[in-house]
Amino acid sequence: MTEQQQRPPRRRPHYRALSPLREHLRESFWFAPLLTCVGAVLLAGLTDLIDRAIFEEATAAQTADTLLSFNAAAKSVVSTVSSAMLTFIGVVFSISLVSLQMAASQMSPRVLRLYVRSRLIKATFATCLATFVYTLLVQLGYDDTTDPTRAVSVPVVSTVVALAMVMLSLGLFVLYVQATLRLLRVPHVIDRVTRESLKVLQDYRWLAPELGPPGGPRPEGPTLLHEGRGGVLRDVNIRWLMRVARRHDTVLHLVPRIGDFIAPGTPTVVVVGGTPPRPRRITTALNVGVDRTMHQDLSFGYRQLVDIAIRALSPAVNDPTTAVQAIDRIHQLLALLAPHQLGEIRHRDKDGAVRLVQAVPGWEATVDLAFTEIRTCGAGQPQVTRRLAAALDDLLRITPGPRRPPLLRQRQLLERAVAEAVHDPENRTFALEPDRQGIG
């Protein structure tokens, strides 16, 4: 009996957590401002209708002169807000981008993605831009006449709404400054990267026991080649690939891992059984871009933390404490990953049949990514080597026996690197003594 016949059918898992659309919108900076600007246009039209209705009632009640006296003050306030808001947006965000660029040079260029993904920063920019659009449209509806028989409306509600939007923009601006300052501090950046990495791990944990070790050599079958543009494989549309595999009654083995660079002609999937789909249908499901994202990428969090650590250990920065803070989080992520079998994920359809096999980084590759470069760059820094020794010893205590060899090898390589960098025996012994704070 085959594996599909032995395994009873089960409910199809919910793939919303791995859906690319939501993550693509979070990676973009245009969607929220566009949405709020459209809302500002609709709001301007709605408040104008309300103002006309209020003026008609005031005319019928012979109180229109009182409303018309409000016209000049309202126009002055809204005109000031409209002219100042766009300048405010340009100055604030220009300064912020320069500050973030300086932070990227000190930590890693990949931390700028945290700025783009921040909901608060998008909300601040979108609200300020919507306020500018709204006040601009409100001015178009102004009626400068003081004759009640010729006037059609007085922007009472429009002015109140404009002032409320200004207050909201100022409140969000204060929160925006606080969020930007946090993004300029290394511990907060490391914490954000860690939390995003934990979310990726959580999204994949519900696939267990489908998350398992490699199933052996690559299966035999037709290999489809990439027909799209070259770039980094950011994520894949799992639902689409499973739909294609089910329609062709086949199993698709995804060749590249998330984060791999693929060029035209690169193998994308191996088709086992059934009829091979057209390569273009596979290419449609592959999101290829210029850089990696955290979505579906189990290794990118480690990559960012390692980049921050080795940048801190460079002679230009020379900040081993920052490297220790990055090692703390690497230690945390590896401890959570240690009990899980890694290598591939088998996605099943609603009938329980395997339709997509996706390769993920194995345990050995993850351990090498986490420690190799930091060990090489920090061999002469006792604070770093002591923290690495403590992390490796802790992981050896909690990791199952068959998965310890990569950690033992890293421990041996650490001792060898320290022996080459530190020649004095006492200093060498001190540098290899495990300490969870490095030196303190």
Sequence and secondary structure as in RCSB ss.txt:
>XXXX:A:sequence
MTEQQQRPPRRRPHYRALSPLREHLRESFWFAPLLTCVGAVLLAGLTDLIDRAIFEEATAAQTADTLLSFNAAAK
SVVSTVSSAMLTFIGVVFSISLVSLQMAASQMSPRVLRLYVRSRLIKATFATCLATFVYTLLVQLGYDDTTDPTR
AVSVPVVSTVVALAMVMLSLGLFVLYVQATLRLLRVPHVIDRVTRESLKVLQDYRWLAPELGPPGGPRPEGPTLL
HEGRGGVLRDVNIRWLMRVARRHDTVLHLVPRIGDFIAPGTPTVVVVGGTPPRPRRITTALNVGVDRTMHQDLSF
GYRQLVDIAIRALSPAVNDPTTAVQAIDRIHQLLALLAPHQLGEIRHRDKDGAVRLVQAVPGWEATVDLAFTEIR
TCGAGQPQVTRRLAAALDDLLRITPGPRRPPLLRQRQLLERAVAEAVHDPENRTFALEPDRQGIG
>XXXX:A:secstr
  HHHHS        GGG HHHHHHHH SSHHHHHHHHHHHHHHHHHHHHHHHHHHHHHHTT HHHHHTTHHHHH
HHHHHHHHHHHHHHHHHHHHHHHHHHHHHHHS GGGHHHHHH HHHHHHHHHHHHHHHHHHHHHHT      TTT
     HHHHHHHHHHHHHHHHHHHHHHHHHHHHTSHHHHHHHHHHHHHHHHHHHHTTTTSEES  SS   S EEE
  S  EEEEEE HHHHHHHHHHTT EEEE S TT EE TT EEEEEESS    HHHHHHTEEEESS  STT TTH
HHHHHHHHHHHHTSTTT  HHHHHHHHHHHHHHHHHHTTS  SEEEEE TTS EEEEEE   HHHHHHHHHHHHH
HHTTT HHHHHHHHHHHHHHHHHS GGG HHHHHHHHHHHHHHHHH  SHHHHHHHTS  TTTT 
